[in-house]
Amino acid sequence: MWKEFKSFAMKGNVLDLAVAVVIGAAFGKIVSSLVADIIMPLMGLISGGKNLENLTFTYLDATVKYGVFLQSVIDFFIISFSIFMVIKVANRFKRKEAVKVEVVETPVPDPEIVLLTEIRDLLRTGKQGEV
């Protein structure tokens, strides 16, 4: 059973997935810092210093914190837009690499094949005596 597990764990897909998870976690920290430390303070300046997380209303004994929900929605859109921009830049670099592919010239056919093809076409049209 150990050998089977070892062969499974050493497959390329499992290692690629592990690397992707680690990079994804690190990227998540970067995006969270971008939102919390850069974008939200700027949004606070634009909105006049209002903090959405403090928006609540009380109904009977229940306190509804709808500001926290609004803040989460705004965070989601900012994070998704940030990821979109990173992917867009990455795709632009991939397209530049794809353009650098070598152009393959079409091979020139052998002159004998060209001559035989012309003779065949003349025979089909019935112009056997004209050349």
Backbone as CSV, one residue per row, in Angstrom:
resi,resn,N_x,N_y,N_z,CA_x,CA_y,CA_z,C_x,C_y,C_z
1,MET,0.831,-1.180,0.000,0.000,0.000,0.000,0.886,1.257,0.000
2,TRP,2.028,1.222,0.683,2.923,2.376,0.728,3.458,2.712,-0.655
3,LYS,3.817,1.693,-1.441,4.326,1.923,-2.795,3.251,2.560,-3.676
4,GLU,2.031,2.093,-3.526,0.920,2.649,-4.308,0.683,4.116,-3.947
5,PHE,0.713,4.430,-2.660,0.561,5.815,-2.226,1.715,6.672,-2.720
6,LYS,2.935,6.138,-2.650,4.106,6.876,-3.092,4.018,7.177,-4.587
7,SER,3.595,6.210,-5.391,3.467,6.458,-6.829,2.364,7.478,-7.109
8,PHE,1.297,7.453,-6.326,0.228,8.447,-6.487,0.710,9.839,-6.118
9,ALA,1.415,9.946,-5.001,1.853,11.249,-4.509,2.933,11.861,-5.385
10,MET,3.683,11.054,-6.074,4.767,11.569,-6.895,4.354,11.841,-8.335
11,LYS,3.102,11.605,-8.658,2.638,11.927,-10.008,2.691,13.437,-10.204
12,GLY,2.864,13.850,-11.444,2.978,15.273,-11.754,1.747,16.067,-11.367
13,ASN,0.561,15.500,-11.513,-0.666,16.241,-11.224,-0.767,16.609,-9.752
14,VAL,-0.383,15.711,-8.874,-0.481,15.976,-7.439,0.510,17.068,-7.041
15,LEU,1.716,16.991,-7.568,2.707,18.012,-7.245,2.303,19.369,-7.824
16,ASP,1.781,19.377,-9.046,1.304,20.632,-9.637,0.177,21.229,-8.809
17,LEU,-0.707,20.390,-8.331,-1.823,20.864,-7.508,-1.313,21.442,-6.190
18,ALA,-0.333,20.791,-5.591,0.218,21.298,-4.327,0.870,22.662,-4.537
19,VAL,1.614,22.818,-5.613,2.237,24.104,-5.916,1.162,25.161,-6.154
20,ALA,0.120,24.801,-6.876,-0.966,25.750,-7.165,-1.656,26.208,-5.883
21,VAL,-1.848,25.302,-4.929,-2.498,25.669,-3.662,-1.628,26.652,-2.887
22,VAL,-0.325,26.391,-2.832,0.575,27.277,-2.092,0.629,28.656,-2.758
23,ILE,0.761,28.682,-4.074,0.799,29.961,-4.785,-0.539,30.679,-4.654
24,GLY,-1.637,29.926,-4.709,-2.957,30.528,-4.546,-3.139,31.168,-3.180
25,ALA,-2.635,30.508,-2.146,-2.735,31.067,-0.792,-1.915,32.352,-0.686
26,ALA,-0.715,32.336,-1.269,0.116,33.540,-1.231,-0.526,34.669,-2.029
27,PHE,-1.103,34.340,-3.170,-1.770,35.357,-3.983,-2.996,35.903,-3.250
28,GLY,-3.694,35.034,-2.522,-4.841,35.482,-1.730,-4.440,36.499,-0.672
29,LYS,-3.282,36.307,-0.054,-2.790,37.273,0.931,-2.465,38.607,0.268
30,ILE,-1.875,38.539,-0.924,-1.547,39.779,-1.643,-2.810,40.549,-1.981
31,VAL,-3.812,39.850,-2.503,-5.055,40.524,-2.891,-5.778,41.048,-1.661
32,SER,-5.791,40.284,-0.569,-6.438,40.757,0.663,-5.750,42.016,1.182
33,SER,-4.434,42.049,1.129,-3.704,43.242,1.550,-4.009,44.415,0.631
34,LEU,-4.084,44.161,-0.663,-4.437,45.218,-1.617,-5.784,45.832,-1.264
35,VAL,-6.758,44.983,-0.985,-8.100,45.474,-0.664,-8.108,46.199,0.678
36,ALA,-7.550,45.560,1.719,-7.642,46.120,3.066,-6.752,47.335,3.280
37,ASP,-5.558,47.325,2.687,-4.583,48.361,3.014,-4.484,49.483,1.990
38,ILE,-4.946,49.256,0.780,-4.808,50.286,-0.246,-6.166,50.763,-0.763
39,ILE,-6.976,49.831,-1.232,-8.223,50.231,-1.899,-9.266,50.728,-0.900
40,MET,-9.463,50.024,0.213,-10.500,50.436,1.160,-10.205,51.782,1.828
41,PRO,-8.958,52.111,2.179,-8.719,53.468,2.687,-9.041,54.539,1.640
42,LEU,-8.728,54.255,0.373,-9.090,55.205,-0.686,-10.603,55.315,-0.823
43,MET,-11.299,54.184,-0.700,-12.766,54.209,-0.750,-13.309,55.009,0.444
44,GLY,-12.655,54.900,1.594,-13.066,55.673,2.770,-12.925,57.161,2.529
45,LEU,-11.844,57.565,1.841,-11.673,58.983,1.505,-12.769,59.463,0.555
46,ILE,-13.087,58.632,-0.420,-14.114,59.001,-1.397,-15.486,59.086,-0.734
47,SER,-15.774,58.149,0.171,-17.101,58.126,0.801,-17.202,59.037,2.017
48,GLY,-16.167,59.791,2.300,-16.217,60.717,3.426,-15.912,60.064,4.752
49,GLY,-15.202,58.967,4.759,-14.801,58.320,6.005,-15.849,57.412,6.601
50,LYS,-16.920,57.123,5.862,-17.956,56.226,6.387,-17.459,54.787,6.326
51,ASN,-17.730,54.057,7.396,-17.366,52.654,7.461,-18.635,51.830,7.298
52,LEU,-18.699,51.059,6.241,-19.911,50.277,5.979,-20.149,49.202,7.028
53,GLU,-19.093,48.700,7.638,-19.250,47.609,8.592,-20.035,48.022,9.833
54,ASN,-20.137,49.305,10.107,-20.874,49.771,11.281,-22.361,49.967,11.013
55,LEU,-22.818,49.769,9.782,-24.233,49.949,9.458,-25.043,48.783,10.014
56,THR,-25.992,49.104,10.901,-26.846,48.078,11.507,-28.236,48.654,11.717
57,PHE,-29.179,47.761,11.904,-30.478,48.181,12.416,-30.992,47.100,13.348
58,THR,-31.798,47.520,14.305,-32.295,46.606,15.320,-33.796,46.439,15.154
59,TYR,-34.213,45.189,15.139,-35.625,44.873,15.072,-35.921,43.947,16.240
60,LEU,-36.742,44.430,17.149,-37.034,43.740,18.401,-35.707,43.473,19.124
61,ASP,-35.332,42.205,19.313,-34.083,41.888,20.001,-32.954,41.525,19.035
62,ALA,-33.238,41.565,17.736,-32.242,41.143,16.750,-31.537,42.360,16.151
63,THR,-30.226,42.274,16.062,-29.436,43.319,15.425,-28.948,42.780,14.089
64,VAL,-29.353,43.448,13.014,-28.968,43.031,11.670,-27.791,43.899,11.237
65,LYS,-26.658,43.245,10.987,-25.455,43.951,10.570,-25.326,43.877,9.055
66,TYR,-26.129,44.653,8.369,-26.116,44.610,6.904,-24.879,45.305,6.333
67,GLY,-24.217,46.111,7.102,-22.995,46.767,6.646,-21.862,45.776,6.416
68,VAL,-21.792,44.762,7.262,-20.764,43.726,7.092,-20.994,42.994,5.777
69,PHE,-22.278,42.722,5.467,-22.601,42.064,4.205,-22.235,42.955,3.018
70,LEU,-22.584,44.230,3.080,-22.237,45.149,1.993,-20.724,45.236,1.803
71,GLN,-19.992,45.263,2.906,-18.535,45.309,2.826,-17.988,44.045,2.167
72,SER,-18.575,42.893,2.489,-18.138,41.634,1.880,-18.421,41.620,0.383
73,VAL,-19.553,42.165,-0.028,-19.882,42.235,-1.453,-18.893,43.138,-2.182
74,ILE,-18.596,44.284,-1.601,-17.624,45.203,-2.211,-16.249,44.544,-2.277
75,ASP,-15.838,43.868,-1.210,-14.556,43.154,-1.212,-14.511,42.111,-2.320
76,PHE,-15.626,41.386,-2.483,-15.682,40.367,-3.532,-15.462,40.982,-4.904
77,PHE,-16.143,42.078,-5.203,-15.987,42.701,-6.516,-14.578,43.246,-6.721
78,ILE,-14.003,43.814,-5.693,-12.634,44.328,-5.819,-11.648,43.183,-6.032
79,ILE,-11.802,42.113,-5.279,-10.905,40.960,-5.417,-11.071,40.311,-6.785
80,SER,-12.314,40.123,-7.225,-12.528,39.493,-8.531,-11.996,40.372,-9.655
81,PHE,-12.135,41.688,-9.540,-11.580,42.581,-10.558,-10.055,42.524,-10.554
82,SER,-9.457,42.449,-9.370,-7.994,42.343,-9.277,-7.495,41.068,-9.931
83,ILE,-8.158,39.971,-9.672,-7.776,38.702,-10.290,-7.961,38.768,-11.805
84,PHE,-9.057,39.382,-12.251,-9.295,39.550,-13.689,-8.153,40.315,-14.349
85,MET,-7.699,41.384,-13.697,-6.622,42.185,-14.282,-5.308,41.398,-14.332
86,VAL,-5.016,40.609,-13.300,-3.797,39.806,-13.299,-3.845,38.767,-14.422
87,ILE,-4.984,38.128,-14.591,-5.126,37.119,-15.652,-5.035,37.775,-17.024
88,LYS,-5.608,38.961,-17.160,-5.549,39.667,-18.435,-4.100,39.996,-18.810
89,VAL,-3.308,40.453,-17.846,-1.897,40.752,-18.104,-1.139,39.464,-18.440
90,ALA,-1.416,38.385,-17.711,-0.741,37.107,-17.979,-1.077,36.605,-19.375
91,ASN,-2.336,36.742,-19.795,-2.727,36.312,-21.137,-2.051,37.153,-22.206
92,ARG,-1.835,38.419,-21.946,-1.153,39.282,-22.910,0.278,38.794,-23.128
93,PHE,0.945,38.379,-22.048,2.301,37.843,-22.187,2.296,36.522,-22.949
94,LYS,1.286,35.690,-22.720,1.202,34.415,-23.438,0.994,34.649,-24.928
95,ARG,0.166,35.640,-25.298,-0.063,35.924,-26.711,1.209,36.396,-27.389
96,LYS,2.018,37.186,-26.690,3.275,37.646,-27.275,4.204,36.469,-27.529
97,GLU,4.215,35.482,-26.642,5.035,34.298,-26.851,4.502,33.479,-28.014
98,ALA,3.182,33.402,-28.171,2.592,32.618,-29.254,2.882,33.248,-30.606
99,VAL,3.007,34.566,-30.674,3.283,35.245,-31.932,4.693,34.938,-32.413
100,LYS,5.608,34.637,-31.512,6.988,34.387,-31.862,7.211,33.022,-32.516
101,VAL,6.157,32.268,-32.777,6.288,30.958,-33.388,6.837,31.122,-34.806
102,GLU,7.740,30.246,-35.186,8.356,30.330,-36.496,7.335,30.058,-37.601
103,VAL,7.502,30.788,-38.711,6.643,30.590,-39.867,7.274,29.512,-40.735
104,VAL,6.514,28.465,-41.017,7.015,27.362,-41.819,6.603,27.601,-43.263
105,GLU,7.584,27.609,-44.150,7.293,27.820,-45.564,6.769,26.527,-46.167
106,THR,5.844,26.677,-47.124,5.327,25.502,-47.802,6.404,24.967,-48.732
107,PRO,6.581,23.663,-48.765,7.629,23.098,-49.605,7.306,23.276,-51.095
108,VAL,8.335,23.528,-51.896,8.173,23.679,-53.336,8.094,22.280,-53.933
109,PRO,7.039,22.021,-54.729,6.912,20.675,-55.292,8.009,20.400,-56.316
110,ASP,8.294,19.142,-56.482,9.312,18.690,-57.434,8.867,19.062,-58.861
111,PRO,9.756,19.573,-59.701,9.375,19.965,-61.068,8.793,18.817,-61.889
112,GLU,9.257,17.602,-61.658,8.706,16.460,-62.385,7.243,16.246,-62.031
113,ILE,6.916,16.427,-60.741,5.524,16.256,-60.308,4.655,17.334,-60.931
114,VAL,5.167,18.560,-60.997,4.413,19.646,-61.620,4.161,19.331,-63.089
115,LEU,5.171,18.859,-63.816,5.039,18.524,-65.233,4.049,17.388,-65.432
116,LEU,4.128,16.369,-64.611,3.193,15.254,-64.716,1.764,15.694,-64.404
117,THR,1.609,16.591,-63.468,0.279,17.108,-63.143,-0.289,17.892,-64.320
118,GLU,0.540,18.692,-64.986,0.085,19.443,-66.161,-0.299,18.503,-67.293
119,ILE,0.490,17.460,-67.520,0.169,16.479,-68.568,-1.152,15.796,-68.253
120,ARG,-1.363,15.426,-67.000,-2.617,14.786,-66.607,-3.804,15.702,-66.855
121,ASP,-3.660,16.975,-66.489,-4.751,17.928,-66.682,-5.054,18.130,-68.154
122,LEU,-4.000,18.170,-69.018,-4.206,18.306,-70.461,-4.909,17.088,-71.041
123,LEU,-4.557,15.908,-70.565,-5.204,14.687,-71.030,-6.679,14.666,-70.638
124,ARG,-7.001,15.169,-69.496,-8.401,15.212,-69.050,-9.229,16.150,-69.908
125,THR,-8.649,17.253,-70.331,-9.407,18.237,-71.111,-9.483,17.862,-72.580
126,GLY,-8.748,16.893,-73.022,-8.805,16.443,-74.403,-7.878,17.180,-75.325
127,LYS,-6.928,17.907,-74.835,-5.973,18.645,-75.657,-4.668,17.857,-75.736
128,GLN,-4.762,16.670,-76.246,-3.601,15.795,-76.244,-2.541,16.252,-77.239
129,GLY,-2.937,16.817,-78.370,-1.964,17.170,-79.393,-1.373,18.537,-79.213
130,GLU,-1.953,19.374,-78.366,-1.472,20.733,-78.182,-0.579,20.820,-76.957
131,VAL,0.597,21.336,-77.158,1.469,21.541,-76.008,2.273,22.810,-76.197
